[in-house]
Amino acid sequence: MSYAALAGLFLIGPLLITALAVVLHRPGRRWWAVTGATIAALLVMTVVFDSLMIAVDLFRFEESLLLGWRIGLAPVEDLAWPLAAGLLLPSLWLLLTTERER
């Protein structure tokens, strides 16, 4: 299984939970802005730290399983994990809190 296929499978759950949270609670612009900023920060940190770890040879990826696109030294497939976390956690918060708590 390629890294892209694994990342795609992993993203299904967070995307479904985000869709459910959005349909049920209709978050405002502030929620979208904070969620977007969180995802952007996680993506930047992932690119920076993955690139550093790859540069010092802490780990390697099987090249035949990669799409070939890289940002810095980090393969694009590796950005699925921070994207999933950045979507999943705010969506769960939206689903599990009341309007009053928000």
Sine and cosine of phi, psi and omega as CSV:
sin_phi,cos_phi,sin_psi,cos_psi,sin_omega,cos_omega
0.00,0.00,0.72,-0.70,-0.01,-1.00
-0.97,0.24,0.31,-0.95,0.03,-1.00
-0.90,0.44,-0.58,0.82,0.01,-1.00
-0.91,0.41,-0.66,0.76,0.03,-1.00
-0.91,0.41,-0.67,0.74,0.04,-1.00
-0.89,0.46,-0.69,0.72,0.02,-1.00
-0.90,0.44,-0.66,0.75,0.03,-1.00
-0.89,0.46,-0.69,0.72,0.05,-1.00
-0.89,0.45,-0.64,0.77,-0.01,-1.00
-0.92,0.40,-0.54,0.84,-0.04,-1.00
-0.98,0.22,-0.29,0.96,-0.04,-1.00
-0.85,0.52,-0.76,0.66,-0.02,-1.00
-0.86,0.51,-0.82,0.58,0.02,-1.00
-0.86,0.51,-0.60,0.80,0.02,-1.00
-0.92,0.39,-0.64,0.77,0.03,-1.00
-0.92,0.39,-0.66,0.75,0.01,-1.00
-0.92,0.40,-0.63,0.78,0.06,-1.00
-0.90,0.44,-0.69,0.73,0.03,-1.00
-0.87,0.48,-0.68,0.73,0.02,-1.00
-0.89,0.46,-0.72,0.70,0.00,-1.00
-0.88,0.47,-0.65,0.76,-0.01,-1.00
-0.93,0.38,-0.67,0.74,-0.01,-1.00
-0.92,0.39,-0.67,0.74,-0.06,-1.00
-0.97,0.25,-0.58,0.81,-0.17,-0.99
-0.90,-0.44,-0.18,0.98,0.02,-1.00
0.69,0.73,0.93,0.36,-0.04,-1.00
-0.90,0.43,0.46,-0.89,-0.02,-1.00
-0.99,0.10,-0.09,-1.00,-0.02,-1.00
-0.88,0.48,-0.58,0.81,-0.02,-1.00
-0.88,0.47,-0.69,0.72,0.02,-1.00
-0.88,0.48,-0.71,0.71,0.01,-1.00
-0.89,0.45,-0.66,0.75,-0.01,-1.00
-0.90,0.43,-0.72,0.70,-0.01,-1.00
-0.92,0.40,-0.67,0.74,0.03,-1.00
-0.90,0.44,-0.69,0.72,0.03,-1.00
-0.89,0.46,-0.68,0.74,0.02,-1.00
-0.91,0.42,-0.62,0.78,0.04,-1.00
-0.89,0.46,-0.73,0.68,0.01,-1.00
-0.89,0.46,-0.68,0.73,0.01,-1.00
-0.87,0.49,-0.70,0.71,0.01,-1.00
-0.89,0.45,-0.68,0.73,0.02,-1.00
-0.90,0.44,-0.64,0.77,0.01,-1.00
-0.91,0.41,-0.69,0.72,0.01,-1.00
-0.89,0.45,-0.72,0.69,0.01,-1.00
-0.89,0.45,-0.61,0.79,0.03,-1.00
-0.89,0.45,-0.72,0.69,0.01,-1.00
-0.88,0.48,-0.72,0.69,-0.04,-1.00
-0.89,0.45,-0.80,0.60,-0.10,-1.00
-0.96,0.27,-0.57,0.82,0.10,-0.99
-0.90,0.44,-0.67,0.74,0.02,-1.00
-0.88,0.48,-0.68,0.73,0.04,-1.00
-0.89,0.45,-0.71,0.71,-0.02,-1.00
-0.92,0.39,-0.58,0.81,0.05,-1.00
-0.94,0.34,-0.63,0.78,-0.01,-1.00
-0.89,0.46,-0.59,0.80,0.01,-1.00
-1.00,-0.03,0.15,0.99,0.12,-0.99
0.90,0.43,0.63,0.78,0.09,-1.00
-0.96,0.28,-0.50,0.86,0.07,-1.00
-0.42,-0.91,0.28,-0.96,0.00,-1.00
-0.71,-0.71,0.40,-0.92,0.08,-1.00
-0.94,-0.33,0.58,-0.82,0.10,-0.99
-0.94,0.34,0.93,-0.36,-0.11,-0.99
-0.85,0.52,-0.55,0.84,-0.04,-1.00
-0.94,0.34,-0.29,0.96,-0.01,-1.00
-0.99,-0.14,0.01,1.00,-0.01,-1.00
-0.99,-0.14,0.43,-0.90,0.10,-0.99
-0.94,0.33,-0.49,0.87,0.00,-1.00
0.96,-0.29,-0.27,0.96,0.02,-1.00
-0.99,0.16,0.71,-0.71,0.01,-1.00
-0.73,-0.68,0.51,-0.86,0.16,-0.99
-0.86,-0.50,0.92,-0.39,-0.23,-0.97
0.91,0.41,-0.77,-0.64,0.08,-1.00
-0.99,-0.16,-0.11,0.99,-0.08,-1.00
-0.99,0.14,0.77,-0.64,0.08,-1.00
-0.93,0.36,0.56,-0.83,-0.07,-1.00
-0.87,0.49,-0.49,0.87,0.02,-1.00
-0.88,0.47,-0.46,0.89,-0.04,-1.00
-0.95,0.30,-0.16,0.99,0.01,-1.00
-0.99,0.10,-0.10,1.00,0.02,-1.00
-0.92,0.40,-0.58,0.81,-0.09,-1.00
-0.93,0.37,-0.75,0.66,0.06,-1.00
-0.92,0.38,-0.51,0.86,0.07,-1.00
-0.90,0.44,-0.69,0.72,0.01,-1.00
-0.89,0.46,-0.71,0.70,0.01,-1.00
-0.90,0.43,-0.66,0.75,-0.01,-1.00
-0.92,0.39,-0.44,0.90,0.09,-1.00
-1.00,0.04,-0.69,0.73,-0.13,-0.99
-0.92,0.39,-0.75,0.66,-0.10,-0.99
-0.91,0.41,-0.73,0.68,0.06,-1.00
-0.90,0.43,-0.54,0.84,0.02,-1.00
-0.93,0.37,-0.67,0.75,0.06,-1.00
-0.90,0.44,-0.64,0.76,0.04,-1.00
-0.87,0.49,-0.68,0.74,0.02,-1.00
-0.89,0.45,-0.65,0.76,-0.01,-1.00
-0.96,0.27,-0.54,0.84,-0.16,-0.99
-0.99,-0.15,-0.04,1.00,0.04,-1.00
-0.93,-0.37,0.36,-0.93,0.06,-1.00
-1.00,0.03,0.25,-0.97,0.03,-1.00
-0.85,0.53,-0.62,0.79,-0.02,-1.00
-0.91,0.41,-0.62,0.78,0.01,-1.00
-0.94,0.33,-0.47,0.88,0.00,-1.00
-0.98,0.21,0.00,0.00,0.00,0.00
